[in-house]
């Protein structure tokens, strides 16, 4: 029985050597069993290779020459002013103060259209011409009212003279005066109707001199800008409620963002402290950072989305910013003085802990676990684990982390 056990142990030991088992635990177990069984050929415990000592946990050694080769950079931790940033999705819109929906004041048929979509036009440029019978009838009524008023004025002047000569009585003079007042009211009414239909002072002077009825209605641009909307074709009849053109001056545009309710206090704090500008990134130009002026912070929330509107204005002299483009607004918080912060590249994570590498001497780096605070995308505040002046690895920390994990394995 003993020989059988010794043979099995001897075979197992030879198999262990052939397969190079790791660790000494199994070797010690086999030696103990062999000794207890009286096996002469079993190796002694002194023949078992001793365990190698585990590397010092939390310390990485790297020669100064190797550190320079891989680009390890060390910077002392300092206290400074710290700002956080918040980003919100936004949309480019035309400047509503320099935008006009052009309609007609009178129903009419489109005779000609001179402006096209996307065209740049000057102030008072002719966009289209309508023919309106309503305008012609209103001008005719105005001329008739002016003629009746002229007759009534002359009749009243004669009545005053005849009353003075005692040719007519007081009642007849009062009747002529009432007719004059009625004609004056009718003339004013017809003039006001023409004003509502778009006629101005010069048009009345022309109509009064020539008495030529003009039934054509010009549609003109109220200011210089670009046609961003057109909704008419030649020959169609348009109503006063229809939008014929949309014109906008795009030399300056708005950027509108909807701020979630949870971030409203953050925005109001910036605005109250005099923060009037913010960074804007347009999705079409991701490498460019533009600066916009905050011109409006909403006073009410949208009950459906629980958001508040924020408006910025951006100059657009070259016309690259188009309405409906997607953008991102970045807002900076009020500065927090005397904050201990390190670059985000210095922070490493492993098994749920956050740590940095602190240089101990020219060729060794110590792992230091830290408690972190807010991050602004470039720097993160340190709440504990570091002191001011500690030399922290700010570049190459990931390589040191790799060396640390290799030693642990």
Buried (B, 14 or more C-beta within 10 A) or exposed (E): EEEEBBEBBBEEBEEEEEEEEEEBEBBEEBBEBBBEBEBEEBBEEEEBEEEEEEBEEBBBBBEEEEBEEEEBBBBEBEEEEBBBBBEBEBBBBBBEEBBBEBBBBBBBBBEBBEBEEEBEBEEEBEBBBBBBEBBBEBBBBBBEBBEBBEEBBEBBEBBEEBBEEEEBEEEEBEBBBEBBEEBBEBBEEBBEBBEEBBBEEEBBEEBEEEEEBBBEBBBBBEBBBBBBBBBBEEEEEBEEEEBBBBBBBBBBBBBBBBBBEEBBEBBEEBBEEEBEEBBBBBEEEEEEEBEBEBEEBBEEBEEEEEBBBBBBBBEBEEEEBBBEBEBBBBBBBEEBEEBBBBBBBBBBEEEEEBBBBBBEEEBBBBBBEBEBBBBBEEBBBBEEBBEEEBBBBBBBBEBBBEBBEEBEE
